[in-house]
Amino acid sequence: MGMTKEIEGREKAVLRALVQSHIKNPSPVGSKTLSEGPLAGLCLSSATIRNSLAELDAKDYVSKSHTSSGRTPTEKGYRFYVDELMVARPVPPEQKRKISSLMELCSADTAKIFRDISRLLNSFSGQTGLALLPAMSEAVIKKFSFIKVSPFRIQVVLVTAFSEVHNIIVELDENWPENEIMEMENFLNRHYAFGTLRQIRSRLERRIKRENARYNRIRRRLLKIQDSLFESGGDAKLIVEGVESFFDAPEFRQDSRKLRKILKTLSDRKKMLTILGKCLQAENVHVNIGSELSKVGIEDCSLVSFSFHLEDGAGGAVGILGPTRMDYPYLVGLLDYIFAEMNRRFAER
């Protein structure tokens, strides 16, 4: 709204330079540092820069440190920088090669793919890499296989449309005949392949009402199996890599209370699922800053993330979590590149 009109021209240049300087060095930034560094080409005096900083301070884009004359960006300043001033930086060639190598080695194990991506994000950025994988119950099932491993146990093998393989042991309440188990497998593959577990269950329940007794028994047993499958794969999978990065951030190393709060959130599966679950609504790479994460108790952090949809329609998210003083141009460029590579590689599968 009026935020773009609030600051213009020189103030934008000063704010951009201040944010970029603060990203490199956590110390408050002074006018002399700016005049001799990122603003040297504009030939602005320290006095002129100080006046611009005072204006930005009055508008809450920067704040003045109590212990020095320098200033640091506020959350509002970071938000304006990301939305209006920032240009995403290209990914270095060596990192592009590593990303391409990882994508070339993508296996049918979706969890492994995204664990590797999370580790790569942590390695490149020095921040915490995150991934949210869709629940198995939301994946489209391409093929079912039932293997009787003991009188009261069946191994169910599910192959998704994304070629991911799930092996789940189902405990039985009675010894089901092998011919009925085979009949159930054939029945599912013939009539219900390429649906999600949720869709298949709903359709089975409707058909049970109008079939003969023998088929009712088979389908009721299928519903029991599906109950076990939902218990095994009803929750989304969460991957967190590089939590130790928060110990190295000056913002948190010097404030044990903030650090404990962040580590507590990172260990809270429900809160982390909430954080990444919000990303599913965003298109392209999205940046959440500070108070936008306050509902889960990490208002001193920022999250750069993107959502994705697998071939079977199930969705997930990938992101980088760190202090608000993050290198946004690099991180946005990095996630943009990985997002494009993922879409390209998965489209070829």
C-alpha positions, 0 to 999 in steps of 0.5 A: 500500500503506502509503504512504497511511497513512504520511502523513495530515491536516496532512502531506498538506496541507503536502506538497501545498502544497510541491509546488505551490510548488516547481512554480512556483519551482525554489528550495527551499521554506521553512516561512515561504513555506508559512505565508504562501502556500498554507497561509495559510488553515489558520492554521498557524504556521511551527513547526508547518509545520517539524515536518510538513516534518521528518516528511515528510523522515524518510519520504523525501517531501521532502529538505532542501537543503544550501545553505538551510533549504528543502525540495524534493519527492523522487521519492516525494513527487511520486509521492504527490502525483500519485497521491493529492493532485493534482486535474487542472486544466481547460484554459483556454478559449483553449487549448480553442479552439486544440485544437478548431481543430486537430482541425477541420483534421485531414487524412488525413495521420496524421503531420501530425496528430500533429506538429501535436499535438506542437507544440501540446503544446510550445507550451502546456506549454513542455515537449517534445511527443512522439508515437508513430505505429503502423507502416504494417505494423500498419495495416488496408489499405482499398484497394490501387492499383498504378501502373507508372511504368517497366519496373522500378518500381511505385508502390504506393498504400495507403489505410488504414481511417483514410483515411491514404494511403501512396505507396511505390515498389517496385523490380522484378527484372524487367519485369512485364506491366501486365495482371498488375499490374492482376490483382494489384491486383484480387486484393488488393482483392477478397480481402484488403482490410481486413487488415494487411500482416502478416495478408495476407502470412500468408494469401498464403503459405498459399494459394500452396501450393494454387493453380495455377502461374499464380496462384502466380506472381502471388501470389509477386510480391505477396509480393515487393511486400510485402517492399518495403512492410515495409521502407518502413513496418515501424517506428513513427514517432516525432515529437519537438517542442521539445527546446530546452525542456530548455535553459530548465529551471533543473534542467538549465541548471545541470547540463551533465552531466544536460542532455547525457545527456537530449539524447543520449536524445532523439536515440536513436530506439531509446530514445525508441521504448522510452519511448513503447512502454511507454505503449501498455500504459497506460489513460487519461493516465499519469504516469511519474516519475524512476526509472520512466524510468531504463532509458532514461537520463532518471531526472531527467525525467517523462513524462505520456502517453496511448495511443490506437487508431486506427479500424484498430486500430493503436495509438500514444501522445502525451506530454509530457516534462520535468523532474520539477518539472512542472505535473502538474495542468495537464498531466494536464488538458490531455492528458485533454482532447486524448485526449477530443477525439481520440476524438470527432473520429476517431469522426466520420471 
